[in-house]
Amino acid sequence: METKTATEFKPYIPASHSPAEFTLKAVITGALFGVLFGAATVYLSLKAGLSVSASIPIAVLAISLGQRFLKTTILENNIIQTTGSAGESIASGVVFTLPGFLFLTRAENGQSVGAEFFNYWTILTLAILGGLLGTLMMIPLRRALIVQEHGVLPYPEGTACGSVLIAGDRGGNFAKTAYQGLGFALAYAMLQKVLRFIAEVPTWATNQANRYFPSATVNGEITPEYLGVGYIIGFRISAVLVGGGILAWLALIPLLASLVPGDIIAQQLIKFGYLTNLDTAGGPGGWNPATRTFTDTASAIYRAYIRQIGAGAVTAGGFMTLLKTIPTIVSSFKSSFGKVQEVGVEGGVRRTEQDLSIRVVVIGSLVLVALMVILPQIPGDSLLTKLLIGILVIVFGFFFVTVASRIVGLIGSSSSPVSGMTIATIMGTALVFIGMGLTGKFYEPAVLVVGGMICIAAATAGATSQDLKTGYLVGATPKYQQMALFVGVIVSSLAIGATVKVLDTPTPDLVAQGITHAIGSDKFPAPQGTLMATLIKGLLSFNLDWQFVLVGAFLAFVIELMGISALAFAVGLYLPLSTTLPIFVGGCVKAAVDWHAKRNNIVEEDADLGRGNLFATGLVAGGALAGVLIALLSVNDNIYNALANISLEPALTGALGEGGYQLLGALMFAALALVLYRVATKRD
């Protein structure tokens, strides 16, 4: 994606102007949105292991409600969006990791050794500390990653949010094009997610019995938001992403399917907690104990092996990226420390460059470590163990906050492999504990705390990066955004902890079965938390397959030697191909639009606010908004069942066959891509 460099860039609101920004009504409204979207994310993450992107829907709501009822400025709307976005990111970090307390090794009383820590106050403490850590670490990194790499890291969701806010403020054709995209996305989502007229994940796959190419899979989650994200990030990045997915699903998985028997794959799934035993049906891929085969071998291998390879690749790719970024980060830190020495700092720094002081970062980090040492909610058998936890959180926090920010800068928050970074953190923490002789089940909760806080911090840092990118585009004051994020973290955490505990309350039926936690039952299986707990148990009992992690690390190293972004490739390797393929389609549309412009000697003065980008922004906004609305409606079982009853899928499958139904979905996605191309190439 070609953009102006930091030196050429001029924000929408110039630094010389100072409209209303950090106001009480903006902060309160944003905090309320944070609570709402945080609660929705808790439910969806526990139910399906998924999260919803909140930033863009909140930006749309801020424009709609703010201008009509609150009479807010564009900078106040930006504060609403910034404050509210904290809820979704913290909720996903909490739910993906902290339920793991319930699934750690059982003590003599039959309960998990971490069960006592799965309470409101521990969840609240870890959510706040992790969220504050992610926000603090991004303060000195803003200049390095958002400003100095403005032309390198597109931050697609942050760019989309900025375009939405600017289009809403300008009105006219700018707003019209963005809202056309939003309308198309909502209509498409209605056909796909409610009426089921459009298949959600069209799939082509070879049979496991295929002699030459077993269990090869090509599929795509054909949603409008992925198409829009692909268009915004451009062809090059999306191509590297999908390259990782092609290696996984069309090379590694068919190879492993040829070499590894079904029983061995199933035993690997048992090791990770996805399957109870070889005599129990189910799990990823649909294990059949009678035939000793899987319904979907590719999905089983992906969970059993590929995600470990991908986690190793993401870790190595992140480390190499960090090494390359260190000079920029060092210069940013020097600049931040230099400003501390200046007299009358704000008088000499433009409004749009005013960050919170580096003192806030240093003192805040020290306070976080002190709190982890003294608070009883943090597990540890001594002050030394707790201090070790605090130090590891700060060290891993700085590393993965930087990596998370760069990843979302490339592909957006929705596709960021936060779980991969969490796995890497857990591996690193466990190795440190093992090196210090702290092994066995009683140290499992401490390792999970480090992993959980880094997961929350990385998710928060990703969302914070997008918010700061939005602020950079619209001309916000960074320190006000950073202050708004602190408010959003604290308020959202209060509600997220309560929501988790409410959903964890067992129903009478569960109580009758002797089940004391709804989380972990069929109602809320919490798949990610189970994975984290199983990983920790394997590490501290010296029972982990390191060879797969190392394969991923060396793959990333080879890719980097070839001059390709190892981090983007590693993310594509870790994520399902169904995610990266539709993003690549969006990148191809962008390439076609660029080719058309070059052929016709068309030069856009501001590509970020061109028709194509505005329409793509609307697609991202509409798809994300539809996902949130459907998730909220699905909380009610009656509404969920009513939506299921109006599905057209059975009728279409009966008339067209399964293949015909999926082909219809692919054609509808192609039609949406064509609409995006036509809008982008249209001239007045």
C-alpha positions as CSV (number, residue, x, y, z in Angstrom):
1,M,0.0,0.0,0.0
2,E,1.5,3.3,-1.1
3,T,1.0,6.1,1.3
4,K,2.6,9.4,2.1
5,T,5.7,9.3,4.2
6,A,5.7,10.7,7.7
7,T,7.4,13.9,6.6
8,E,4.9,14.6,3.9
9,F,1.8,13.6,5.7
10,K,-0.7,16.2,6.9
11,P,-3.5,15.2,9.3
12,Y,-7.2,16.0,8.6
13,I,-7.3,18.4,11.6
14,P,-4.1,20.5,11.5
15,A,-1.9,20.7,14.6
16,S,-2.6,24.5,14.7
17,H,-6.4,23.8,15.4
18,S,-7.7,22.7,18.7
19,P,-11.3,21.6,18.6
20,A,-13.0,19.9,21.6
21,E,-11.4,16.5,22.2
22,F,-10.9,15.0,25.6
23,T,-14.3,15.8,27.0
24,L,-16.4,14.1,29.7
25,K,-19.2,13.2,27.4
26,A,-16.8,11.6,24.9
27,V,-15.0,9.5,27.6
28,I,-18.2,8.4,29.3
29,T,-19.8,7.4,25.9
30,G,-16.7,5.5,24.9
31,A,-16.6,3.7,28.3
32,L,-20.2,2.6,27.9
33,F,-19.4,1.2,24.4
34,G,-16.4,-0.6,25.9
35,V,-18.6,-2.3,28.5
36,L,-21.1,-3.3,25.8
37,F,-18.6,-4.7,23.3
38,G,-16.5,-6.3,26.0
39,A,-19.4,-8.3,27.3
40,A,-20.3,-9.4,23.7
41,T,-16.7,-10.5,23.1
42,V,-16.7,-12.5,26.4
43,Y,-19.7,-14.5,25.3
44,L,-18.6,-15.1,21.7
45,S,-15.0,-16.0,22.7
46,L,-16.2,-18.5,25.3
47,K,-18.7,-20.0,23.0
48,A,-16.7,-20.4,19.8
49,G,-13.2,-19.2,20.5
50,L,-13.7,-16.1,18.3
51,S,-13.7,-12.4,18.9
52,V,-15.3,-9.4,17.2
53,S,-13.6,-6.2,16.1
54,A,-15.1,-3.3,18.0
55,S,-13.1,-0.2,16.8
56,I,-14.9,0.3,13.4
57,P,-18.5,-0.3,14.7
58,I,-17.8,2.1,17.5
59,A,-16.5,4.7,15.1
60,V,-19.7,4.3,13.0
61,L,-21.9,4.6,16.2
62,A,-19.8,7.6,17.3
63,I,-20.6,9.4,14.1
64,S,-24.3,8.4,14.1
65,L,-25.0,9.2,17.7
66,G,-22.4,11.8,18.4
67,Q,-23.3,14.2,15.6
68,R,-27.1,13.8,16.1
69,F,-27.4,13.8,19.9
70,L,-24.2,14.8,21.5
71,K,-23.0,17.4,19.0
72,T,-19.4,16.0,19.1
73,T,-16.4,17.1,17.0
74,I,-14.4,14.5,14.9
75,L,-11.8,14.5,17.7
76,E,-14.4,13.8,20.3
77,N,-15.7,10.9,18.1
78,N,-12.2,9.6,17.9
79,I,-11.9,9.6,21.7
80,I,-15.3,7.7,21.9
81,Q,-13.9,5.1,19.5
82,T,-10.5,4.9,21.4
83,T,-12.0,4.5,24.8
84,G,-14.5,1.9,23.7
85,S,-12.1,-0.3,21.7
86,A,-10.3,-1.3,25.0
87,G,-13.2,-3.5,26.0
88,E,-13.1,-5.9,23.1
89,S,-9.3,-6.4,23.1
90,I,-9.1,-7.0,26.9
91,A,-12.1,-9.4,26.8
92,S,-10.5,-11.6,24.1
93,G,-7.2,-11.7,26.0
94,V,-9.0,-12.7,29.2
95,V,-11.2,-15.3,27.8
96,F,-8.6,-17.0,25.6
97,T,-6.3,-17.6,28.5
98,L,-7.7,-17.2,32.1
99,P,-10.3,-20.1,31.9
100,G,-7.1,-22.3,31.6
101,F,-7.0,-22.0,35.5
102,L,-9.8,-24.5,35.5
103,F,-8.0,-27.0,33.3
104,L,-4.6,-27.3,34.9
105,T,-3.4,-30.5,36.7
106,R,-5.8,-31.7,39.4
107,A,-4.6,-31.6,43.0
108,E,-5.4,-34.2,45.6
109,N,-8.9,-32.8,46.2
110,G,-9.8,-33.4,42.6
111,Q,-9.8,-29.7,41.7
112,S,-7.5,-28.0,39.3
113,V,-4.5,-26.4,41.1
114,G,-5.5,-23.1,39.5
115,A,-9.3,-23.2,40.3
116,E,-8.9,-20.9,43.4
117,F,-7.5,-18.2,41.1
118,F,-10.5,-18.3,38.8
119,N,-12.4,-15.6,40.7
120,Y,-13.6,-12.1,40.0
121,W,-10.8,-10.3,41.8
122,T,-8.0,-12.2,40.1
123,I,-9.6,-11.8,36.7
124,L,-10.2,-8.1,37.3
125,T,-6.6,-7.6,38.5
126,L,-5.0,-9.5,35.6
127,A,-7.3,-7.7,33.1
128,I,-6.4,-4.3,34.4
129,L,-2.6,-5.0,34.7
130,G,-2.4,-6.6,31.3
131,G,-4.4,-3.8,29.6
132,L,-2.4,-1.1,31.3
133,L,0.9,-2.8,30.3
134,G,-0.2,-3.0,26.6
135,T,-1.1,0.7,26.6
136,L,2.0,1.8,28.5
137,M,4.4,0.0,26.2
138,M,2.8,1.6,23.1
139,I,3.5,5.2,24.4
140,P,7.2,5.3,23.4
141,L,6.5,3.0,20.4
142,R,4.0,5.3,18.8
143,R,6.5,7.5,17.1
144,A,8.6,4.6,15.9
145,L,5.7,2.4,14.5
146,I,2.9,4.8,13.7
147,V,4.7,7.9,12.6
148,Q,8.1,6.9,11.2
149,E,6.7,3.8,9.4
150,H,3.5,5.5,8.1
151,G,4.3,4.5,4.6
152,V,5.3,0.9,5.5
153,L,2.6,-0.3,8.0
154,P,-0.9,0.4,6.7
155,Y,-2.8,-0.5,10.0
156,P,-5.9,-1.4,7.9
157,E,-8.5,-1.1,10.7
158,G,-7.0,2.1,12.0
159,T,-6.9,3.5,8.5
160,A,-10.5,2.3,8.0
161,C,-11.6,4.0,11.2
162,G,-9.9,7.2,10.2
163,S,-11.6,7.2,6.8
164,V,-14.9,6.5,8.5
165,L,-14.5,9.5,10.8
166,I,-13.2,11.8,8.1
167,A,-15.9,10.8,5.7
168,G,-18.6,11.3,8.3
169,D,-17.2,14.7,9.1
170,R,-16.9,15.8,5.5
171,G,-20.2,14.4,4.3
172,G,-21.0,14.6,0.6
173,N,-19.4,12.0,-1.7
174,F,-16.8,11.0,0.9
175,A,-19.5,9.8,3.3
176,K,-21.7,8.5,0.5
177,T,-19.0,6.1,-0.8
178,A,-18.1,4.8,2.6
179,Y,-21.7,4.3,3.5
180,Q,-22.4,2.5,0.2
181,G,-19.7,0.0,1.2
182,L,-21.2,-0.3,4.6
183,G,-24.7,-0.9,3.0
184,F,-23.3,-3.6,0.6
185,A,-21.5,-5.3,3.5
186,L,-24.7,-5.3,5.7
187,A,-26.8,-6.7,2.9
188,Y,-24.2,-9.4,2.1
189,A,-23.9,-10.3,5.8
190,M,-27.7,-10.6,6.1
191,L,-27.7,-13.0,3.1
192,Q,-24.8,-14.9,4.5
193,K,-25.1,-15.0,8.3
194,V,-28.9,-14.8,8.7
195,L,-30.6,-16.2,5.6
196,R,-27.6,-18.5,4.8
197,F,-28.1,-17.8,1.1
198,I,-24.3,-17.4,0.8
199,A,-22.1,-20.2,2.1
200,E,-19.8,-19.0,4.9
201,V,-16.7,-21.1,4.0
202,P,-16.8,-22.6,0.5
203,T,-14.3,-25.5,0.5
204,W,-12.5,-27.7,-2.0
205,A,-10.7,-30.7,-0.5
206,T,-9.2,-34.0,-1.6
207,N,-10.0,-37.2,0.2
208,Q,-7.7,-38.7,2.7
209,A,-7.7,-41.8,0.5
210,N,-6.3,-39.8,-2.4
211,R,-3.0,-41.6,-3.4
212,Y,-1.1,-38.5,-4.6
213,F,-2.6,-35.5,-2.8
214,P,-4.4,-36.5,0.4
215,S,-6.3,-34.0,2.6
216,A,-5.3,-31.0,0.6
217,T,-7.7,-28.1,1.3
218,V,-8.5,-24.8,-0.3
219,N,-11.2,-22.8,1.5
220,G,-12.2,-19.2,2.2
221,E,-14.3,-17.4,4.8
222,I,-15.8,-15.2,2.2
223,T,-16.8,-12.2,4.3
224,P,-16.9,-8.5,3.2
225,E,-14.6,-7.4,6.0
226,Y,-11.8,-9.7,4.8
227,L,-12.2,-8.4,1.2
228,G,-11.9,-4.9,2.5
229,V,-8.9,-5.6,4.7
230,G,-7.1,-7.2,1.7
231,Y,-7.8,-4.1,-0.5
232,I,-6.5,-1.8,2.2
233,I,-3.2,-3.7,2.9
234,G,-2.6,-4.2,-0.8
235,F,-1.3,-7.0,-3.0
236,R,2.2,-7.5,-1.7
237,I,1.4,-8.1,2.0
238,S,-1.7,-10.2,1.2
239,A,0.4,-12.4,-1.1
240,V,3.0,-13.1,1.5
241,L,0.3,-13.9,4.0
242,V,-1.5,-16.4,1.7
243,G,1.9,-17.9,0.8
244,G,2.2,-19.1,4.4
245,G,-1.3,-20.6,4.2
246,I,-0.6,-22.4,0.9
247,L,2.5,-24.0,2.4
248,A,0.5,-25.2,5.4
249,W,-2.7,-26.5,3.6
250,L,-1.3,-27.6,0.2
251,A,2.1,-28.9,1.2
252,L,2.7,-29.7,4.9
253,I,-0.8,-31.1,5.7
254,P,-0.9,-33.4,2.6
255,L,2.6,-34.5,3.5
256,L,1.8,-35.3,7.1
257,A,-1.5,-37.0,6.0
258,S,0.6,-39.3,3.9
259,L,3.1,-40.2,6.7
260,V,1.2,-40.1,10.0
261,P,-1.5,-42.7,10.9
262,G,-4.8,-41.5,12.2
263,D,-4.2,-43.0,15.7
264,I,-1.0,-41.0,16.1
265,I,-2.8,-37.7,15.1
266,A,-5.6,-38.5,17.6
267,Q,-3.1,-39.1,20.4
268,Q,-1.5,-35.7,19.6
269,L,-5.0,-34.1,19.9
270,I,-5.4,-35.9,23.2
271,K,-2.1,-34.5,24.5
272,F,-3.5,-31.0,23.7
273,G,-6.8,-31.6,25.3
274,Y,-8.9,-31.5,22.1
275,L,-9.9,-35.1,22.5
276,T,-10.6,-37.1,25.6
277,N,-9.3,-40.5,24.5
278,L,-9.2,-42.8,21.5
279,D,-12.5,-44.4,22.3
280,T,-14.4,-41.0,22.3
281,A,-15.8,-39.5,19.1
282,G,-15.4,-35.9,18.2
283,G,-12.7,-33.3,18.5
284,P,-11.1,-31.3,15.6
285,G,-11.6,-33.2,12.4
286,G,-14.3,-35.5,13.8
287,W,-12.5,-38.6,15.2
288,N,-14.4,-41.8,14.6
289,P,-13.2,-44.4,17.2
290,A,-14.9,-47.3,15.3
291,T,-13.1,-46.7,12.0
292,R,-10.0,-45.0,13.6
293,T,-10.3,-42.2,11.0
294,F,-11.2,-38.6,10.8
295,T,-14.0,-37.0,8.9
296,D,-11.7,-34.0,8.2
297,T,-8.1,-35.1,8.5
298,A,-6.8,-31.7,7.4
299,S,-8.4,-29.9,10.4
300,A,-7.1,-32.6,12.7
301,I,-3.5,-32.2,11.5
302,Y,-3.8,-28.4,11.6
303,R,-4.7,-28.5,15.3
304,A,-2.2,-31.3,16.1
305,Y,0.9,-30.1,14.3
306,I,0.6,-27.0,12.1
307,R,-0.4,-24.6,14.9
308,Q,2.8,-25.6,16.8
309,I,4.9,-25.0,13.6
310,G,3.1,-21.7,13.1
311,A,3.7,-20.6,16.7
312,G,7.4,-21.3,16.3
313,A,7.5,-19.3,13.0
314,V,5.6,-16.4,14.6
315,T,8.0,-16.3,17.5
316,A,11.1,-16.4,15.2
317,G,9.6,-14.0,12.8
318,G,8.7,-11.6,15.6
319,F,12.2,-11.8,17.0
320,M,13.9,-11.1,13.7
321,T,11.5,-8.2,13.1
322,L,12.3,-6.8,16.5
323,L,16.0,-6.9,15.7
324,K,15.4,-4.9,12.5
325,T,13.2,-2.4,14.3
326,I,15.5,-1.8,17.3
327,P,17.3,1.2,15.7
328,T,13.9,2.9,15.1
329,I,12.8,2.0,18.6
330,V,16.0,3.3,20.2
331,S,15.7,6.6,18.3
332,S,12.1,6.9,19.5
333,F,13.1,6.2,23.1
334,K,15.9,8.8,22.8
335,S,13.5,11.3,21.5
336,S,11.0,10.5,24.3
337,F,13.7,10.9,27.0
338,G,15.0,14.0,25.4
339,K,11.7,15.7,25.7
340,V,11.7,15.0,29.4
341,Q,14.7,17.3,29.7
342,E,13.0,20.1,27.7
343,V,11.6,23.1,29.6
344,G,8.0,23.9,28.6
345,V,7.7,20.7,26.5
346,E,4.2,21.3,25.3
347,G,5.1,24.8,24.2
348,G,7.8,23.4,21.8
349,V,5.9,20.3,20.5
350,R,3.0,20.4,18.1
351,R,-0.3,19.3,19.5
352,T,-0.4,16.2,17.2
353,E,3.0,15.0,18.6
354,Q,2.3,15.3,22.3
355,D,2.6,11.9,23.9
356,L,2.4,11.2,27.6
357,S,5.9,11.5,29.2
358,I,8.3,8.6,29.2
359,R,8.3,9.0,33.0
360,V,4.7,7.6,32.9
361,V,6.0,4.5,31.1
362,V,8.9,3.9,33.5
363,I,7.1,4.7,36.7
364,G,4.0,2.8,35.5
365,S,6.0,-0.3,34.7
366,L,7.7,-0.3,38.1
367,V,4.3,0.1,39.8
368,L,2.9,-2.8,37.8
369,V,5.8,-5.0,39.0
370,A,5.3,-3.9,42.6
371,L,1.6,-4.7,42.4
372,M,2.3,-8.2,41.1
373,V,4.7,-8.8,44.0
374,I,2.3,-7.6,46.8
375,L,-1.2,-8.5,45.5
376,P,-2.5,-11.8,46.8
377,Q,-4.4,-12.4,43.5
378,I,-1.1,-13.2,41.8
379,P,0.0,-16.9,42.4
380,G,3.4,-17.7,43.8
381,D,4.9,-19.5,46.8
382,S,7.3,-16.6,47.6
383,L,8.1,-13.0,46.9
384,L,10.9,-14.1,44.7
385,T,8.6,-16.2,42.5
386,K,6.2,-13.2,42.3
387,L,9.1,-10.9,41.4
388,L,10.1,-13.3,38.7
389,I,6.6,-13.2,37.3
390,G,6.7,-9.4,37.3
391,I,10.0,-9.2,35.5
392,L,9.0,-11.8,32.9
393,V,5.7,-9.9,32.2
394,I,7.7,-6.7,31.5
395,V,10.3,-8.4,29.4
396,F,7.9,-10.5,27.3
397,G,5.5,-7.5,27.3
398,F,7.9,-5.2,25.6
399,F,8.8,-7.9,23.0
400,F,5.3,-9.0,22.1
401,V,3.7,-5.5,22.3
402,T,6.2,-4.5,19.6
403,V,5.5,-7.6,17.6
404,A,1.7,-7.4,18.0
405,S,1.8,-3.8,16.8
406,R,3.7,-4.6,13.7
407,I,1.5,-7.6,12.9
408,V,-1.7,-5.6,13.2
409,G,0.0,-2.9,11.2
410,L,0.3,-5.4,8.4
411,I,-2.9,-7.4,8.5
412,G,-5.2,-5.8,11.1
413,S,-6.3,-6.8,14.6
414,S,-9.0,-9.3,13.6
415,S,-6.4,-11.6,12.1
416,S,-3.6,-11.0,14.6
417,P,-2.3,-14.4,16.0
418,V,-2.4,-13.3,19.6
419,S,-2.8,-17.0,20.7
420,G,0.5,-17.8,18.8
421,M,2.3,-15.0,20.8
422,T,0.7,-16.3,24.0
423,I,2.0,-19.8,23.2
424,A,5.5,-18.5,22.7
425,T,5.3,-16.6,26.0
426,I,4.2,-19.7,27.8
427,M,7.0,-21.7,26.3
428,G,9.6,-19.0,27.2
429,T,8.2,-18.6,30.8
430,A,8.1,-22.4,31.3
431,L,11.8,-22.7,30.2
432,V,12.8,-20.0,32.6
433,F,10.9,-21.7,35.4
434,I,12.5,-25.1,34.5
435,G,15.9,-23.5,34.4
436,M,15.4,-22.2,37.9
437,G,14.1,-25.6,39.1
438,L,10.5,-24.4,39.5
439,T,8.8,-27.4,38.0
440,G,5.7,-29.4,38.8
441,K,2.0,-28.7,38.9
442,F,2.1,-26.1,41.7
443,Y,3.9,-23.6,39.4
444,E,1.4,-24.0,36.5
445,P,-0.9,-21.1,37.7
446,A,2.2,-18.8,37.8
447,V,3.1,-19.6,34.1
448,L,-0.5,-19.1,33.1
449,V,-0.6,-15.7,34.7
450,V,2.4,-14.6,32.6
451,G,0.9,-16.0,29.5
452,G,-2.5,-14.4,30.3
453,M,-1.2,-11.0,31.0
454,I,0.9,-11.0,27.8
455,C,-2.1,-12.2,25.8
456,I,-4.1,-9.3,27.2
457,A,-1.2,-6.8,26.7
458,A,-0.6,-8.0,23.1
459,A,-4.4,-7.8,22.2
460,T,-4.6,-4.3,23.9
461,A,-1.4,-3.1,22.1
462,G,-2.9,-4.2,18.8
463,A,-6.1,-2.3,19.4
464,T,-4.1,0.7,20.8
465,S,-2.0,0.8,17.6
466,Q,-5.0,0.9,15.4
467,D,-6.5,3.7,17.6
468,L,-3.2,5.7,17.4
469,K,-3.1,5.3,13.7
470,T,-6.7,6.6,13.5
471,G,-5.7,9.5,15.6
472,Y,-2.6,10.2,13.5
473,L,-4.8,10.4,10.4
474,V,-7.5,12.6,11.8
475,G,-5.1,14.9,13.7
476,A,-5.8,13.8,17.3
477,T,-3.7,14.6,20.4
478,P,-1.8,11.4,21.3
479,K,-1.7,12.0,25.0
480,Y,-5.5,12.4,25.2
481,Q,-5.9,9.1,23.3
482,Q,-3.5,7.4,25.7
483,M,-5.4,8.8,28.7
484,A,-8.7,7.6,27.2
485,L,-7.3,4.1,26.8
486,F,-6.4,4.0,30.5
487,V,-10.0,4.9,31.3
488,G,-11.3,2.3,28.9
489,V,-9.0,-0.4,30.2
490,I,-10.2,0.0,33.8
491,V,-13.9,0.5,33.2
492,S,-14.1,-2.4,30.7
493,S,-12.2,-4.7,33.0
494,L,-14.8,-4.1,35.8
495,A,-17.5,-5.4,33.5
496,I,-15.6,-8.2,31.8
497,G,-14.7,-9.9,35.1
498,A,-18.3,-9.8,36.1
499,T,-19.5,-11.1,32.8
500,V,-17.1,-14.1,32.9
501,K,-18.3,-15.0,36.4
502,V,-22.0,-14.7,35.5
503,L,-21.5,-16.9,32.4
504,D,-19.5,-19.4,34.6
505,T,-22.5,-20.0,36.8
506,P,-23.7,-23.5,36.2
507,T,-27.3,-24.2,35.3
508,P,-29.4,-26.6,37.5
509,D,-28.8,-29.4,34.9
510,L,-25.0,-28.9,35.2
511,V,-25.2,-28.9,39.0
512,A,-27.2,-32.1,38.9
513,Q,-24.3,-33.7,36.9
514,G,-21.8,-32.5,39.5
515,I,-20.3,-29.8,37.3
516,T,-19.4,-26.6,39.2
517,H,-18.3,-24.4,36.3
518,A,-20.3,-23.7,33.1
519,I,-17.0,-22.7,31.5
520,G,-15.4,-25.9,30.2
521,S,-18.8,-27.6,29.7
522,D,-20.5,-28.1,26.3
523,K,-22.2,-24.7,26.8
524,F,-19.0,-22.7,27.0
525,P,-16.1,-25.0,25.9
526,A,-13.4,-22.3,26.0
527,P,-11.2,-24.1,23.5
528,Q,-8.3,-21.6,23.7
529,G,-8.1,-21.8,27.5
530,T,-8.0,-25.6,27.3
531,L,-5.1,-25.4,24.8
532,M,-3.1,-23.0,27.0
533,A,-3.5,-25.2,30.1
534,T,-2.6,-28.4,28.2
535,L,0.5,-26.7,26.9
536,I,1.6,-25.6,30.3
537,K,1.1,-29.1,31.8
538,G,3.2,-30.6,28.9
539,L,6.0,-28.1,29.4
540,L,6.4,-28.3,33.1
541,S,6.2,-32.1,33.0
542,F,8.8,-32.2,30.1
543,N,6.2,-33.6,27.7
544,L,6.2,-31.2,24.7
545,D,7.1,-31.8,21.0
546,W,9.7,-29.1,20.5
547,Q,10.6,-30.4,17.0
548,F,7.5,-28.8,15.5
549,V,8.2,-25.5,17.1
550,L,11.8,-25.6,15.8
551,V,10.6,-26.5,12.2
552,G,8.5,-23.3,12.3
553,A,11.4,-21.2,13.6
554,F,13.8,-22.4,10.9
555,L,11.1,-21.9,8.2
556,A,10.8,-18.3,9.3
557,F,14.6,-17.9,9.2
558,V,14.8,-19.2,5.6
559,I,12.0,-16.9,4.5
560,E,13.8,-13.9,6.0
561,L,17.1,-14.9,4.3
562,M,15.1,-14.7,1.0
563,G,14.3,-11.1,1.6
564,I,10.6,-11.7,2.4
565,S,8.8,-10.5,5.5
566,A,9.1,-13.6,7.7
567,L,6.6,-12.3,10.2
568,A,3.8,-11.9,7.6
569,F,4.6,-15.3,6.1
570,A,4.6,-16.9,9.6
571,V,1.2,-15.3,10.4
572,G,-0.2,-16.8,7.2
573,L,1.3,-20.2,8.2
574,Y,-0.3,-20.0,11.7
575,L,-3.8,-18.8,10.6
576,P,-6.2,-21.0,8.6
577,L,-6.1,-20.6,4.8
578,S,-9.8,-19.7,5.1
579,T,-8.7,-16.4,6.6
580,T,-5.8,-15.4,4.4
581,L,-7.3,-16.5,1.0
582,P,-10.2,-13.9,1.0
583,I,-7.8,-11.2,2.2
584,F,-5.6,-12.1,-0.8
585,V,-8.6,-11.7,-3.1
586,G,-8.9,-8.1,-1.8
587,G,-5.2,-7.6,-2.4
588,C,-5.7,-8.8,-6.0
589,V,-8.5,-6.3,-6.5
590,K,-6.2,-3.5,-5.3
591,A,-3.5,-4.7,-7.7
592,A,-6.1,-4.6,-10.6
593,V,-7.2,-1.1,-9.6
594,D,-3.5,0.1,-9.4
595,W,-2.9,-1.4,-12.9
596,H,-5.9,0.3,-14.3
597,A,-4.8,3.7,-12.8
598,K,-1.3,3.3,-14.2
599,R,-2.6,2.3,-17.6
600,N,-4.8,5.4,-17.8
601,N,-2.2,7.7,-16.2
602,I,-4.5,8.4,-13.2
603,V,-2.9,9.9,-10.1
604,E,-4.9,10.3,-6.9
605,E,-3.9,13.2,-4.7
606,D,-5.0,11.3,-1.6
607,A,-5.1,7.6,-2.1
608,D,-6.2,6.9,1.5
609,L,-9.5,8.8,0.8
610,G,-9.9,7.5,-2.8
611,R,-13.2,5.8,-3.8
612,G,-11.7,2.3,-3.5
613,N,-10.3,2.8,0.0
614,L,-13.5,4.5,1.2
615,F,-15.7,1.6,-0.2
616,A,-13.3,-1.0,1.3
617,T,-13.6,0.9,4.6
618,G,-17.3,0.6,4.4
619,L,-17.0,-3.2,3.7
620,V,-14.8,-3.6,6.8
621,A,-17.1,-1.5,8.9
622,G,-20.3,-3.2,7.7
623,G,-18.9,-6.7,8.1
624,A,-17.7,-6.0,11.6
625,L,-20.9,-4.3,12.6
626,A,-23.0,-7.2,11.4
627,G,-20.8,-9.7,13.3
628,V,-21.3,-7.8,16.5
629,L,-25.1,-7.4,16.0
630,I,-25.5,-11.1,15.3
631,A,-23.3,-12.1,18.3
632,L,-25.4,-9.9,20.6
633,L,-28.7,-11.3,19.2
634,S,-27.4,-14.9,19.5
635,V,-27.0,-14.4,23.3
636,N,-30.7,-15.0,23.5
637,D,-31.5,-18.7,22.8
638,N,-35.0,-17.9,21.4
639,I,-33.5,-15.4,18.9
640,Y,-30.7,-17.8,18.1
641,N,-33.2,-20.6,17.3
642,A,-35.4,-18.2,15.3
643,L,-32.5,-17.2,13.1
644,A,-31.7,-20.9,12.6
645,N,-35.3,-21.5,11.4
646,I,-35.1,-19.0,8.6
647,S,-32.0,-20.4,7.1
648,L,-32.2,-21.1,3.3
649,E,-29.2,-23.4,3.4
650,P,-31.2,-26.7,3.5
651,A,-33.4,-25.7,0.6
652,L,-30.5,-24.5,-1.5
653,T,-28.4,-27.5,-0.7
654,G,-31.3,-29.8,-1.7
655,A,-31.8,-27.9,-5.0
656,L,-28.1,-27.3,-6.0
657,G,-26.3,-30.0,-4.1
658,E,-23.5,-29.2,-1.5
659,G,-21.1,-28.3,-4.3
660,G,-23.5,-26.0,-6.1
661,Y,-24.4,-24.2,-2.9
662,Q,-20.7,-23.5,-2.2
663,L,-20.2,-22.4,-5.8
664,L,-23.1,-20.0,-5.4
665,G,-21.3,-18.5,-2.4
666,A,-18.0,-18.1,-4.3
667,L,-19.8,-16.4,-7.2
668,M,-21.5,-13.9,-4.8
669,F,-18.1,-13.1,-3.2
670,A,-16.6,-12.6,-6.7
671,A,-19.6,-10.3,-7.5
672,L,-18.8,-8.2,-4.4
673,A,-15.1,-8.1,-5.5
674,L,-16.2,-6.8,-8.9
675,V,-18.4,-4.1,-7.3
676,L,-15.4,-3.0,-5.3
677,Y,-13.3,-2.8,-8.5
678,R,-16.0,-0.9,-10.4
679,V,-16.4,1.6,-7.5
680,A,-12.6,2.1,-7.2
681,T,-12.1,2.7,-10.9
682,K,-15.2,4.9,-11.4
683,R,-14.5,8.5,-12.3
684,D,-16.8,11.5,-12.0
